[in-house]
């Protein structure tokens, strides 16, 4: 019986550690993830996840981490921890938003609406050397 409880405890600890990884990764984030882009013309956008959200007063993860339903953006679905490139590919299929446009629409759209934050290329990206 002791062996079974030790195994159950170990599995519970592993599950908790696995679920905590996305949250820990975001607090350490310093740039927008660039996975999904084959050719890079600029460095990934500078982005300190937690500092940005604190300064912007964002506490609802679905503000940025949205899902989709029937091919439309679903702002009620929380996709925290899922890379944007899982749904938005660099060369998107017809009717889908390409990855670069998704990032720019999400970030710059909010900055323009709030009349705060960077909206030009060089404000967020350094050129590739």
Backbone as XML, in Angstrom:
<?xml version="1.0"?>
<chain id="A" units="angstrom">
  <residue number="1" name="UNK">
    <atom name="N" x="0.820" y="-1.195" z="0.000"/>
    <atom name="CA" x="0.000" y="0.000" z="0.000"/>
    <atom name="C" x="0.864" y="1.259" z="0.000"/>
  </residue>
  <residue number="2" name="UNK">
    <atom name="N" x="2.003" y="1.220" z="0.710"/>
    <atom name="CA" x="2.888" y="2.383" z="0.747"/>
    <atom name="C" x="3.449" y="2.693" z="-0.638"/>
  </residue>
  <residue number="3" name="UNK">
    <atom name="N" x="3.767" y="1.656" z="-1.386"/>
    <atom name="CA" x="4.325" y="1.863" z="-2.723"/>
    <atom name="C" x="3.313" y="2.566" z="-3.630"/>
  </residue>
  <residue number="4" name="UNK">
    <atom name="N" x="2.044" y="2.184" z="-3.524"/>
    <atom name="CA" x="0.999" y="2.795" z="-4.339"/>
    <atom name="C" x="0.846" y="4.280" z="-3.986"/>
  </residue>
  <residue number="5" name="UNK">
    <atom name="N" x="0.885" y="4.640" z="-2.723"/>
    <atom name="CA" x="0.729" y="6.043" z="-2.331"/>
    <atom name="C" x="1.950" y="6.863" z="-2.754"/>
  </residue>
  <residue number="6" name="UNK">
    <atom name="N" x="3.136" y="6.276" z="-2.712"/>
    <atom name="CA" x="4.338" y="6.979" z="-3.170"/>
    <atom name="C" x="4.257" y="7.224" z="-4.676"/>
  </residue>
  <residue number="7" name="UNK">
    <atom name="N" x="3.783" y="6.236" z="-5.418"/>
    <atom name="CA" x="3.631" y="6.377" z="-6.862"/>
    <atom name="C" x="2.589" y="7.451" z="-7.179"/>
  </residue>
  <residue number="8" name="UNK">
    <atom name="N" x="1.489" y="7.450" z="-6.456"/>
    <atom name="CA" x="0.447" y="8.462" z="-6.665"/>
    <atom name="C" x="0.978" y="9.854" z="-6.359"/>
  </residue>
  <residue number="9" name="UNK">
    <atom name="N" x="1.737" y="9.995" z="-5.292"/>
    <atom name="CA" x="2.317" y="11.283" z="-4.927"/>
    <atom name="C" x="3.297" y="11.748" z="-5.997"/>
  </residue>
  <residue number="10" name="UNK">
    <atom name="N" x="4.142" y="10.845" z="-6.480"/>
    <atom name="CA" x="5.102" y="11.192" z="-7.527"/>
    <atom name="C" x="4.388" y="11.641" z="-8.801"/>
  </residue>
  <residue number="11" name="UNK">
    <atom name="N" x="3.341" y="10.938" z="-9.196"/>
    <atom name="CA" x="2.576" y="11.326" z="-10.376"/>
    <atom name="C" x="1.908" y="12.689" z="-10.190"/>
  </residue>
  <residue number="12" name="UNK">
    <atom name="N" x="1.395" y="12.952" z="-9.012"/>
    <atom name="CA" x="0.764" y="14.246" z="-8.733"/>
    <atom name="C" x="1.794" y="15.374" z="-8.811"/>
  </residue>
  <residue number="13" name="UNK">
    <atom name="N" x="2.988" y="15.145" z="-8.273"/>
    <atom name="CA" x="4.047" y="16.153" z="-8.332"/>
    <atom name="C" x="4.502" y="16.402" z="-9.764"/>
  </residue>
  <residue number="14" name="UNK">
    <atom name="N" x="4.644" y="15.351" z="-10.551"/>
    <atom name="CA" x="5.028" y="15.508" z="-11.951"/>
    <atom name="C" x="3.959" y="16.275" z="-12.730"/>
  </residue>
  <residue number="15" name="UNK">
    <atom name="N" x="2.705" y="15.982" z="-12.485"/>
    <atom name="CA" x="1.612" y="16.690" z="-13.162"/>
    <atom name="C" x="1.624" y="18.169" z="-12.790"/>
  </residue>
  <residue number="16" name="UNK">
    <atom name="N" x="1.825" y="18.470" z="-11.511"/>
    <atom name="CA" x="1.873" y="19.868" z="-11.066"/>
    <atom name="C" x="3.045" y="20.601" z="-11.714"/>
  </residue>
  <residue number="17" name="UNK">
    <atom name="N" x="4.200" y="19.962" z="-11.787"/>
    <atom name="CA" x="5.374" y="20.581" z="-12.413"/>
    <atom name="C" x="5.130" y="20.817" z="-13.898"/>
  </residue>
  <residue number="18" name="UNK">
    <atom name="N" x="4.523" y="19.860" z="-14.566"/>
    <atom name="CA" x="4.235" y="19.993" z="-16.003"/>
    <atom name="C" x="3.274" y="21.151" z="-16.258"/>
  </residue>
  <residue number="19" name="UNK">
    <atom name="N" x="2.255" y="21.293" z="-15.433"/>
    <atom name="CA" x="1.273" y="22.362" z="-15.608"/>
    <atom name="C" x="1.844" y="23.727" z="-15.266"/>
  </residue>
  <residue number="20" name="UNK">
    <atom name="N" x="2.860" y="23.779" z="-14.431"/>
    <atom name="CA" x="3.449" y="25.060" z="-14.029"/>
    <atom name="C" x="4.419" y="25.604" z="-15.072"/>
  </residue>
  <residue number="21" name="UNK">
    <atom name="N" x="4.920" y="24.779" z="-15.966"/>
    <atom name="CA" x="5.926" y="25.205" z="-16.940"/>
    <atom name="C" x="5.482" y="26.390" z="-17.792"/>
  </residue>
  <residue number="22" name="UNK">
    <atom name="N" x="4.272" y="26.414" z="-18.385"/>
    <atom name="CA" x="3.894" y="27.584" z="-19.182"/>
    <atom name="C" x="3.893" y="28.871" z="-18.373"/>
  </residue>
  <residue number="23" name="UNK">
    <atom name="N" x="3.408" y="28.830" z="-17.149"/>
    <atom name="CA" x="3.362" y="30.033" z="-16.321"/>
    <atom name="C" x="4.765" y="30.521" z="-16.002"/>
  </residue>
  <residue number="24" name="UNK">
    <atom name="N" x="5.662" y="29.611" z="-15.655"/>
    <atom name="CA" x="7.026" y="30.010" z="-15.349"/>
    <atom name="C" x="7.707" y="30.581" z="-16.578"/>
  </residue>
  <residue number="25" name="UNK">
    <atom name="N" x="7.432" y="30.017" z="-17.751"/>
    <atom name="CA" x="8.042" y="30.488" z="-18.985"/>
    <atom name="C" x="7.631" y="31.909" z="-19.328"/>
  </residue>
  <residue number="26" name="UNK">
    <atom name="N" x="6.389" y="32.272" z="-19.050"/>
    <atom name="CA" x="5.920" y="33.603" z="-19.407"/>
    <atom name="C" x="6.508" y="34.675" z="-18.510"/>
  </residue>
  <residue number="27" name="UNK">
    <atom name="N" x="6.743" y="34.385" z="-17.255"/>
    <atom name="CA" x="7.310" y="35.410" z="-16.392"/>
    <atom name="C" x="8.765" y="35.685" z="-16.762"/>
  </residue>
  <residue number="28" name="UNK">
    <atom name="N" x="9.410" y="34.734" z="-17.416"/>
    <atom name="CA" x="10.795" y="34.912" z="-17.856"/>
    <atom name="C" x="10.883" y="35.413" z="-19.292"/>
  </residue>
  <residue number="29" name="UNK">
    <atom name="N" x="9.751" y="35.581" z="-19.958"/>
    <atom name="CA" x="9.728" y="35.970" z="-21.365"/>
    <atom name="C" x="10.275" y="37.387" z="-21.554"/>
  </residue>
  <residue number="30" name="UNK">
    <atom name="N" x="11.199" y="37.540" z="-22.513"/>
    <atom name="CA" x="11.754" y="38.859" z="-22.833"/>
    <atom name="C" x="11.503" y="39.254" z="-24.285"/>
  </residue>
  <residue number="31" name="UNK">
    <atom name="N" x="11.105" y="38.289" z="-25.110"/>
    <atom name="CA" x="10.767" y="38.564" z="-26.513"/>
    <atom name="C" x="9.535" y="37.758" z="-26.897"/>
  </residue>
  <residue number="32" name="UNK">
    <atom name="N" x="8.859" y="38.209" z="-27.937"/>
    <atom name="CA" x="7.734" y="37.453" z="-28.480"/>
    <atom name="C" x="8.312" y="36.215" z="-29.160"/>
  </residue>
  <residue number="33" name="UNK">
    <atom name="N" x="7.740" y="35.033" z="-28.919"/>
    <atom name="CA" x="8.278" y="33.820" z="-29.542"/>
    <atom name="C" x="8.296" y="33.923" z="-31.070"/>
  </residue>
  <residue number="34" name="UNK">
    <atom name="N" x="9.391" y="33.468" z="-31.662"/>
    <atom name="CA" x="9.553" y="33.557" z="-33.115"/>
    <atom name="C" x="9.472" y="32.199" z="-33.788"/>
  </residue>
  <residue number="35" name="UNK">
    <atom name="N" x="9.086" y="31.161" z="-33.037"/>
    <atom name="CA" x="8.923" y="29.851" z="-33.657"/>
    <atom name="C" x="7.860" y="29.971" z="-34.743"/>
  </residue>
  <residue number="36" name="UNK">
    <atom name="N" x="8.065" y="29.291" z="-35.823"/>
    <atom name="CA" x="7.091" y="29.312" z="-36.905"/>
    <atom name="C" x="7.521" y="30.157" z="-38.091"/>
  </residue>
  <residue number="37" name="UNK">
    <atom name="N" x="8.523" y="31.003" z="-37.890"/>
    <atom name="CA" x="9.029" y="31.819" z="-38.993"/>
    <atom name="C" x="10.285" y="31.163" z="-39.557"/>
  </residue>
  <residue number="38" name="UNK">
    <atom name="N" x="10.299" y="30.895" z="-40.849"/>
    <atom name="CA" x="11.469" y="30.294" z="-41.477"/>
    <atom name="C" x="12.565" y="31.339" z="-41.665"/>
  </residue>
  <residue number="39" name="UNK">
    <atom name="N" x="12.247" y="32.420" z="-42.357"/>
    <atom name="CA" x="13.217" y="33.490" z="-42.607"/>
    <atom name="C" x="12.886" y="34.662" z="-41.693"/>
  </residue>
  <residue number="40" name="UNK">
    <atom name="N" x="13.907" y="35.184" z="-41.053"/>
    <atom name="CA" x="13.698" y="36.308" z="-40.147"/>
    <atom name="C" x="14.393" y="37.543" z="-40.706"/>
  </residue>
  <residue number="41" name="UNK">
    <atom name="N" x="13.631" y="38.601" z="-40.915"/>
    <atom name="CA" x="14.210" y="39.851" z="-41.403"/>
    <atom name="C" x="14.504" y="40.799" z="-40.248"/>
  </residue>
  <residue number="42" name="UNK">
    <atom name="N" x="13.894" y="40.543" z="-39.091"/>
    <atom name="CA" x="14.136" y="41.336" z="-37.889"/>
    <atom name="C" x="14.213" y="40.397" z="-36.688"/>
  </residue>
  <residue number="43" name="UNK">
    <atom name="N" x="14.821" y="40.867" z="-35.632"/>
    <atom name="CA" x="14.879" y="40.108" z="-34.384"/>
    <atom name="C" x="13.468" y="40.007" z="-33.802"/>
  </residue>
  <residue number="44" name="UNK">
    <atom name="N" x="13.219" y="39.021" z="-32.958"/>
    <atom name="CA" x="11.902" y="38.944" z="-32.314"/>
    <atom name="C" x="11.612" y="40.234" z="-31.537"/>
  </residue>
  <residue number="45" name="UNK">
    <atom name="N" x="10.356" y="40.604" z="-31.473"/>
    <atom name="CA" x="9.953" y="41.821" z="-30.763"/>
    <atom name="C" x="10.291" y="41.698" z="-29.283"/>
  </residue>
  <residue number="46" name="UNK">
    <atom name="N" x="10.829" y="42.780" z="-28.728"/>
    <atom name="CA" x="11.098" y="42.819" z="-27.296"/>
    <atom name="C" x="9.759" y="42.822" z="-26.556"/>
  </residue>
  <residue number="47" name="UNK">
    <atom name="N" x="9.618" y="41.953" z="-25.564"/>
    <atom name="CA" x="8.351" y="41.854" z="-24.854"/>
    <atom name="C" x="8.558" y="41.162" z="-23.515"/>
  </residue>
  <residue number="48" name="UNK">
    <atom name="N" x="8.515" y="41.933" z="-22.444"/>
    <atom name="CA" x="8.590" y="41.377" z="-21.089"/>
    <atom name="C" x="7.153" y="41.114" z="-20.640"/>
  </residue>
  <residue number="49" name="UNK">
    <atom name="N" x="6.718" y="39.891" z="-20.751"/>
    <atom name="CA" x="5.325" y="39.489" z="-20.551"/>
    <atom name="C" x="4.702" y="40.073" z="-19.282"/>
  </residue>
  <residue number="50" name="UNK">
    <atom name="N" x="5.232" y="39.716" z="-18.129"/>
    <atom name="CA" x="4.604" y="40.137" z="-16.879"/>
    <atom name="C" x="4.693" y="41.637" z="-16.657"/>
  </residue>
  <residue number="51" name="UNK">
    <atom name="N" x="5.839" y="42.248" z="-16.964"/>
    <atom name="CA" x="5.990" y="43.695" z="-16.799"/>
    <atom name="C" x="5.017" y="44.442" z="-17.709"/>
  </residue>
  <residue number="52" name="UNK">
    <atom name="N" x="4.867" y="43.964" z="-18.943"/>
    <atom name="CA" x="3.924" y="44.582" z="-19.882"/>
    <atom name="C" x="2.503" y="44.520" z="-19.333"/>
  </residue>
  <residue number="53" name="UNK">
    <atom name="N" x="2.092" y="43.332" z="-18.903"/>
    <atom name="CA" x="0.713" y="43.159" z="-18.447"/>
    <atom name="C" x="0.429" y="43.951" z="-17.179"/>
  </residue>
  <residue number="54" name="UNK">
    <atom name="N" x="1.411" y="44.042" z="-16.308"/>
    <atom name="CA" x="1.235" y="44.842" z="-15.095"/>
    <atom name="C" x="1.079" y="46.323" z="-15.455"/>
  </residue>
  <residue number="55" name="UNK">
    <atom name="N" x="1.947" y="46.821" z="-16.316"/>
    <atom name="CA" x="1.892" y="48.228" z="-16.726"/>
    <atom name="C" x="0.590" y="48.534" z="-17.463"/>
  </residue>
  <residue number="56" name="UNK">
    <atom name="N" x="0.130" y="47.591" z="-18.300"/>
    <atom name="CA" x="-1.082" y="47.790" z="-19.090"/>
    <atom name="C" x="-2.354" y="47.484" z="-18.300"/>
  </residue>
  <residue number="57" name="UNK">
    <atom name="N" x="-2.214" y="46.947" z="-17.099"/>
    <atom name="CA" x="-3.384" y="46.603" z="-16.295"/>
    <atom name="C" x="-4.147" y="45.407" z="-16.830"/>
  </residue>
  <residue number="58" name="UNK">
    <atom name="N" x="-3.433" y="44.485" z="-17.488"/>
    <atom name="CA" x="-4.066" y="43.290" z="-18.054"/>
    <atom name="C" x="-3.988" y="42.139" z="-17.063"/>
  </residue>
  <residue number="59" name="UNK">
    <atom name="N" x="-5.138" y="41.608" z="-16.681"/>
    <atom name="CA" x="-5.150" y="40.454" z="-15.783"/>
    <atom name="C" x="-5.884" y="39.265" z="-16.397"/>
  </residue>
  <residue number="60" name="UNK">
    <atom name="N" x="-6.652" y="39.503" z="-17.455"/>
    <atom name="CA" x="-7.381" y="38.438" z="-18.132"/>
    <atom name="C" x="-6.526" y="37.901" z="-19.277"/>
  </residue>
  <residue number="61" name="UNK">
    <atom name="N" x="-6.077" y="36.672" z="-19.145"/>
    <atom name="CA" x="-5.186" y="36.072" z="-20.141"/>
    <atom name="C" x="-5.821" y="36.006" z="-21.529"/>
  </residue>
  <residue number="62" name="UNK">
    <atom name="N" x="-7.157" y="35.880" z="-21.588"/>
    <atom name="CA" x="-7.828" y="35.747" z="-22.885"/>
    <atom name="C" x="-7.796" y="37.045" z="-23.694"/>
  </residue>
  <residue number="63" name="UNK">
    <atom name="N" x="-7.357" y="38.134" z="-23.082"/>
    <atom name="CA" x="-7.196" y="39.373" z="-23.839"/>
    <atom name="C" x="-6.243" y="39.135" z="-25.003"/>
  </residue>
  <residue number="64" name="UNK">
    <atom name="N" x="-5.205" y="38.363" z="-24.764"/>
    <atom name="CA" x="-4.221" y="38.038" z="-25.811"/>
    <atom name="C" x="-4.295" y="36.572" z="-26.226"/>
  </residue>
  <residue number="65" name="UNK">
    <atom name="N" x="-4.490" y="35.694" z="-25.273"/>
    <atom name="CA" x="-4.477" y="34.248" z="-25.520"/>
    <atom name="C" x="-5.891" y="33.761" z="-25.816"/>
  </residue>
  <residue number="66" name="UNK">
    <atom name="N" x="-6.371" y="34.025" z="-27.028"/>
    <atom name="CA" x="-7.723" y="33.654" z="-27.436"/>
    <atom name="C" x="-7.712" y="32.329" z="-28.191"/>
  </residue>
  <residue number="67" name="UNK">
    <atom name="N" x="-8.850" y="31.733" z="-28.256"/>
    <atom name="CA" x="-9.007" y="30.522" z="-29.058"/>
    <atom name="C" x="-9.815" y="30.842" z="-30.299"/>
  </residue>
  <residue number="68" name="UNK">
    <atom name="N" x="-10.377" y="29.808" z="-30.918"/>
    <atom name="CA" x="-11.236" y="30.017" z="-32.085"/>
    <atom name="C" x="-12.355" y="28.993" z="-32.075"/>
  </residue>
  <residue number="69" name="UNK">
    <atom name="N" x="-13.453" y="29.405" z="-32.655"/>
    <atom name="CA" x="-14.618" y="28.534" z="-32.751"/>
    <atom name="C" x="-15.236" y="28.763" z="-34.125"/>
  </residue>
  <residue number="70" name="UNK">
    <atom name="N" x="-15.415" y="27.693" z="-34.868"/>
    <atom name="CA" x="-15.989" y="27.772" z="-36.221"/>
    <atom name="C" x="-15.232" y="28.745" z="-37.117"/>
  </residue>
  <residue number="71" name="UNK">
    <atom name="N" x="-13.904" y="28.769" z="-36.987"/>
    <atom name="CA" x="-13.075" y="29.611" z="-37.838"/>
    <atom name="C" x="-13.041" y="31.071" z="-37.449"/>
  </residue>
  <residue number="72" name="UNK">
    <atom name="N" x="-13.643" y="31.426" z="-36.320"/>
    <atom name="CA" x="-13.660" y="32.815" z="-35.853"/>
    <atom name="C" x="-12.965" y="32.906" z="-34.506"/>
  </residue>
  <residue number="73" name="UNK">
    <atom name="N" x="-12.355" y="34.060" z="-34.238"/>
    <atom name="CA" x="-11.694" y="34.307" z="-32.959"/>
    <atom name="C" x="-12.707" y="34.152" z="-31.824"/>
  </residue>
  <residue number="74" name="UNK">
    <atom name="N" x="-12.348" y="33.395" z="-30.809"/>
    <atom name="CA" x="-13.203" y="33.192" z="-29.647"/>
    <atom name="C" x="-12.494" y="33.757" z="-28.420"/>
  </residue>
  <residue number="75" name="UNK">
    <atom name="N" x="-12.840" y="34.984" z="-28.012"/>
    <atom name="CA" x="-12.156" y="35.612" z="-26.890"/>
    <atom name="C" x="-12.474" y="34.986" z="-25.534"/>
  </residue>
  <residue number="76" name="UNK">
    <atom name="N" x="-13.393" y="34.019" z="-25.486"/>
    <atom name="CA" x="-13.704" y="33.372" z="-24.212"/>
    <atom name="C" x="-12.833" y="32.144" z="-23.960"/>
  </residue>
  <residue number="77" name="UNK">
    <atom name="N" x="-12.153" y="31.659" z="-24.991"/>
    <atom name="CA" x="-11.303" y="30.469" z="-24.858"/>
    <atom name="C" x="-9.895" y="30.892" z="-24.473"/>
  </residue>
  <residue number="78" name="UNK">
    <atom name="N" x="-9.383" y="30.342" z="-23.399"/>
    <atom name="CA" x="-8.044" y="30.673" z="-22.912"/>
    <atom name="C" x="-7.038" y="29.679" z="-23.475"/>
  </residue>
  <residue number="79" name="UNK">
    <atom name="N" x="-6.087" y="30.178" z="-24.285"/>
    <atom name="CA" x="-5.063" y="29.314" z="-24.869"/>
    <atom name="C" x="-3.682" y="29.619" z="-24.293"/>
  </residue>
  <residue number="80" name="UNK">
    <atom name="N" x="-3.633" y="30.087" z="-23.057"/>
    <atom name="CA" x="-2.345" y="30.359" z="-22.399"/>
    <atom name="C" x="-1.479" y="29.109" z="-22.454"/>
  </residue>
  <residue number="81" name="UNK">
    <atom name="N" x="-0.211" y="29.303" z="-22.781"/>
    <atom name="CA" x="0.717" y="28.188" z="-22.847"/>
    <atom name="C" x="0.764" y="27.500" z="-24.198"/>
  </residue>
  <residue number="82" name="UNK">
    <atom name="N" x="-0.152" y="27.849" z="-25.103"/>
    <atom name="CA" x="-0.149" y="27.278" z="-26.446"/>
    <atom name="C" x="0.547" y="28.283" z="-27.368"/>
  </residue>
  <residue number="83" name="UNK">
    <atom name="N" x="1.610" y="27.893" z="-28.043"/>
    <atom name="CA" x="2.282" y="28.831" z="-28.946"/>
    <atom name="C" x="1.339" y="29.342" z="-30.034"/>
  </residue>
  <residue number="84" name="UNK">
    <atom name="N" x="1.428" y="30.624" z="-30.344"/>
    <atom name="CA" x="0.596" y="31.217" z="-31.404"/>
    <atom name="C" x="0.764" y="30.448" z="-32.706"/>
  </residue>
  <residue number="85" name="UNK">
    <atom name="N" x="2.001" y="29.975" z="-32.957"/>
    <atom name="CA" x="2.297" y="29.278" z="-34.214"/>
    <atom name="C" x="1.596" y="27.926" z="-34.312"/>
  </residue>
  <residue number="86" name="UNK">
    <atom name="N" x="0.995" y="27.435" z="-33.227"/>
    <atom name="CA" x="0.216" y="26.194" z="-33.322"/>
    <atom name="C" x="-1.037" y="26.404" z="-34.167"/>
  </residue>
  <residue number="87" name="UNK">
    <atom name="N" x="-1.588" y="27.608" z="-34.129"/>
    <atom name="CA" x="-2.807" y="27.910" z="-34.907"/>
    <atom name="C" x="-2.523" y="28.827" z="-36.091"/>
  </residue>
  <residue number="88" name="UNK">
    <atom name="N" x="-1.590" y="29.751" z="-35.912"/>
    <atom name="CA" x="-1.255" y="30.725" z="-36.958"/>
    <atom name="C" x="0.091" y="30.332" z="-37.566"/>
  </residue>
  <residue number="89" name="UNK">
    <atom name="N" x="0.074" y="29.857" z="-38.793"/>
    <atom name="CA" x="1.321" y="29.475" z="-39.450"/>
    <atom name="C" x="1.833" y="30.655" z="-40.278"/>
  </residue>
  <residue number="90" name="UNK">
    <atom name="N" x="3.118" y="30.642" z="-40.583"/>
    <atom name="CA" x="3.726" y="31.747" z="-41.339"/>
    <atom name="C" x="3.032" y="31.925" z="-42.691"/>
  </residue>
  <residue number="91" name="UNK">
    <atom name="N" x="2.763" y="30.834" z="-43.376"/>
    <atom name="CA" x="2.037" y="30.884" z="-44.655"/>
    <atom name="C" x="0.682" y="30.234" z="-44.409"/>
  </residue>
  <residue number="92" name="UNK">
    <atom name="N" x="-0.267" y="31.021" z="-43.937"/>
    <atom name="CA" x="-1.567" y="30.491" z="-43.534"/>
    <atom name="C" x="-2.415" y="30.062" z="-44.724"/>
  </residue>
  <residue number="93" name="UNK">
    <atom name="N" x="-3.272" y="29.097" z="-44.458"/>
    <atom name="CA" x="-4.239" y="28.651" z="-45.467"/>
    <atom name="C" x="-5.274" y="29.754" z="-45.674"/>
  </residue>
  <residue number="94" name="UNK">
    <atom name="N" x="-5.971" y="29.694" z="-46.769"/>
    <atom name="CA" x="-7.015" y="30.668" z="-47.081"/>
    <atom name="C" x="-8.024" y="30.749" z="-45.933"/>
  </residue>
  <residue number="95" name="UNK">
    <atom name="N" x="-8.344" y="31.955" z="-45.543"/>
    <atom name="CA" x="-9.310" y="32.158" z="-44.469"/>
    <atom name="C" x="-8.701" y="32.168" z="-43.076"/>
  </residue>
  <residue number="96" name="UNK">
    <atom name="N" x="-7.399" y="31.890" z="-42.969"/>
    <atom name="CA" x="-6.713" y="31.888" z="-41.671"/>
    <atom name="C" x="-5.784" y="33.093" z="-41.605"/>
  </residue>
  <residue number="97" name="UNK">
    <atom name="N" x="-5.515" y="33.572" z="-40.413"/>
    <atom name="CA" x="-4.632" y="34.719" z="-40.225"/>
    <atom name="C" x="-3.192" y="34.237" z="-40.129"/>
  </residue>
  <residue number="98" name="UNK">
    <atom name="N" x="-2.298" y="34.717" z="-41.012"/>
    <atom name="CA" x="-0.889" y="34.322" z="-40.934"/>
    <atom name="C" x="-0.261" y="34.795" z="-39.617"/>
  </residue>
  <residue number="99" name="UNK">
    <atom name="N" x="0.788" y="34.119" z="-39.202"/>
    <atom name="CA" x="1.428" y="34.373" z="-37.913"/>
    <atom name="C" x="1.870" y="35.827" z="-37.743"/>
  </residue>
  <residue number="100" name="UNK">
    <atom name="N" x="2.574" y="36.390" z="-38.718"/>
    <atom name="CA" x="3.055" y="37.764" z="-38.568"/>
    <atom name="C" x="1.884" y="38.737" z="-38.434"/>
  </residue>
  <residue number="101" name="UNK">
    <atom name="N" x="0.868" y="38.546" z="-39.250"/>
    <atom name="CA" x="-0.305" y="39.428" z="-39.163"/>
    <atom name="C" x="-1.013" y="39.255" z="-37.819"/>
  </residue>
  <residue number="102" name="UNK">
    <atom name="N" x="-1.082" y="38.041" z="-37.315"/>
    <atom name="CA" x="-1.721" y="37.791" z="-36.021"/>
    <atom name="C" x="-0.999" y="38.552" z="-34.916"/>
  </residue>
  <residue number="103" name="UNK">
    <atom name="N" x="0.334" y="38.462" z="-34.894"/>
    <atom name="CA" x="1.112" y="39.204" z="-33.890"/>
    <atom name="C" x="0.886" y="40.703" z="-34.045"/>
  </residue>
  <residue number="104" name="UNK">
    <atom name="N" x="1.047" y="41.205" z="-35.266"/>
    <atom name="CA" x="0.929" y="42.647" z="-35.474"/>
    <atom name="C" x="-0.485" y="43.148" z="-35.176"/>
  </residue>
  <residue number="105" name="UNK">
    <atom name="N" x="-1.482" y="42.393" z="-35.607"/>
    <atom name="CA" x="-2.869" y="42.799" z="-35.358"/>
    <atom name="C" x="-3.157" y="42.802" z="-33.851"/>
  </residue>
  <residue number="106" name="UNK">
    <atom name="N" x="-2.676" y="41.788" z="-33.166"/>
    <atom name="CA" x="-2.914" y="41.675" z="-31.723"/>
    <atom name="C" x="-2.212" y="42.805" z="-30.970"/>
  </residue>
  <residue number="107" name="UNK">
    <atom name="N" x="-0.932" y="42.972" z="-31.209"/>
    <atom name="CA" x="-0.140" y="43.951" z="-30.451"/>
    <atom name="C" x="-0.419" y="45.384" z="-30.896"/>
  </residue>
  <residue number="108" name="UNK">
    <atom name="N" x="-0.211" y="45.650" z="-32.174"/>
    <atom name="CA" x="-0.377" y="47.019" z="-32.670"/>
    <atom name="C" x="-1.836" y="47.447" z="-32.632"/>
  </residue>
  <residue number="109" name="UNK">
    <atom name="N" x="-2.757" y="46.516" z="-32.853"/>
    <atom name="CA" x="-4.172" y="46.858" z="-32.772"/>
    <atom name="C" x="-4.541" y="47.377" z="-31.396"/>
  </residue>
  <residue number="110" name="UNK">
    <atom name="N" x="-4.035" y="46.717" z="-30.369"/>
    <atom name="CA" x="-4.293" y="47.145" z="-28.994"/>
    <atom name="C" x="-3.604" y="48.477" z="-28.721"/>
  </residue>
  <residue number="111" name="UNK">
    <atom name="N" x="-2.346" y="48.605" z="-29.134"/>
    <atom name="CA" x="-1.605" y="49.851" z="-28.909"/>
    <atom name="C" x="-2.293" y="51.035" z="-29.582"/>
  </residue>
  <residue number="112" name="UNK">
    <atom name="N" x="-2.776" y="50.844" z="-30.806"/>
    <atom name="CA" x="-3.480" y="51.919" z="-31.507"/>
    <atom name="C" x="-4.806" y="52.243" z="-30.828"/>
  </residue>
  <residue number="113" name="UNK">
    <atom name="N" x="-5.541" y="51.232" z="-30.406"/>
    <atom name="CA" x="-6.825" y="51.452" z="-29.746"/>
    <atom name="C" x="-6.650" y="52.172" z="-28.408"/>
  </residue>
  <residue number="114" name="UNK">
    <atom name="N" x="-5.595" y="51.819" z="-27.677"/>
    <atom name="CA" x="-5.346" y="52.417" z="-26.373"/>
    <atom name="C" x="-4.576" y="53.738" z="-26.483"/>
  </residue>
  <residue number="115" name="UNK">
    <atom name="N" x="-4.080" y="54.023" z="-27.695"/>
    <atom name="CA" x="-3.225" y="55.197" z="-27.931"/>
    <atom name="C" x="-2.011" y="55.178" z="-26.992"/>
  </residue>
  <residue number="116" name="UNK">
    <atom name="N" x="-1.463" y="53.972" z="-26.807"/>
    <atom name="CA" x="-0.284" y="53.757" z="-25.962"/>
    <atom name="C" x="0.538" y="52.634" z="-26.576"/>
  </residue>
  <residue number="117" name="UNK">
    <atom name="N" x="1.833" y="52.703" z="-26.405"/>
    <atom name="CA" x="2.689" y="51.606" z="-26.833"/>
    <atom name="C" x="3.245" y="51.795" z="-28.230"/>
  </residue>
  <residue number="118" name="UNK">
    <atom name="N" x="4.254" y="51.007" z="-28.563"/>
    <atom name="CA" x="4.925" y="51.126" z="-29.867"/>
    <atom name="C" x="4.070" y="50.610" z="-31.012"/>
  </residue>
  <residue number="119" name="UNK">
    <atom name="N" x="4.235" y="51.271" z="-32.178"/>
    <atom name="CA" x="3.500" y="50.828" z="-33.372"/>
    <atom name="C" x="4.370" y="50.800" z="-34.625"/>
  </residue>
  <residue number="120" name="UNK">
    <atom name="N" x="5.650" y="51.145" z="-34.507"/>
    <atom name="CA" x="6.526" y="51.072" z="-35.677"/>
    <atom name="C" x="7.486" y="49.904" z="-35.520"/>
  </residue>
  <residue number="121" name="UNK">
    <atom name="N" x="7.995" y="49.416" z="-36.637"/>
    <atom name="CA" x="8.876" y="48.239" z="-36.637"/>
    <atom name="C" x="10.040" y="48.392" z="-35.654"/>
  </residue>
  <residue number="122" name="UNK">
    <atom name="N" x="10.779" y="49.499" z="-35.788"/>
    <atom name="CA" x="11.974" y="49.702" z="-34.986"/>
    <atom name="C" x="11.707" y="49.901" z="-33.510"/>
  </residue>
  <residue number="123" name="UNK">
    <atom name="N" x="10.467" y="50.211" z="-33.140"/>
    <atom name="CA" x="10.140" y="50.351" z="-31.724"/>
    <atom name="C" x="10.151" y="49.003" z="-31.009"/>
  </residue>
  <residue number="124" name="UNK">
    <atom name="N" x="9.904" y="47.924" z="-31.726"/>
    <atom name="CA" x="9.847" y="46.597" z="-31.129"/>
    <atom name="C" x="10.952" y="45.657" z="-31.578"/>
  </residue>
  <residue number="125" name="UNK">
    <atom name="N" x="11.415" y="45.831" z="-32.828"/>
    <atom name="CA" x="12.366" y="44.895" z="-33.433"/>
    <atom name="C" x="13.695" y="45.569" z="-33.740"/>
  </residue>
  <residue number="126" name="UNK">
    <atom name="N" x="14.769" y="44.818" z="-33.547"/>
    <atom name="CA" x="16.084" y="45.209" z="-34.025"/>
    <atom name="C" x="16.286" y="44.519" z="-35.364"/>
  </residue>
  <residue number="127" name="UNK">
    <atom name="N" x="16.943" y="45.149" z="-36.340"/>
    <atom name="CA" x="17.226" y="44.450" z="-37.606"/>
    <atom name="C" x="18.129" y="43.240" z="-37.376"/>
  </residue>
  <residue number="128" name="UNK">
    <atom name="N" x="17.980" y="42.217" z="-38.203"/>
    <atom name="CA" x="18.874" y="41.063" z="-38.158"/>
    <atom name="C" x="20.222" y="41.507" z="-38.667"/>
  </residue>
  <residue number="129" name="UNK">
    <atom name="N" x="21.280" y="41.116" z="-37.960"/>
    <atom name="CA" x="22.641" y="41.538" z="-38.343"/>
    <atom name="C" x="23.252" y="40.563" z="-39.300"/>
  </residue>
</chain>
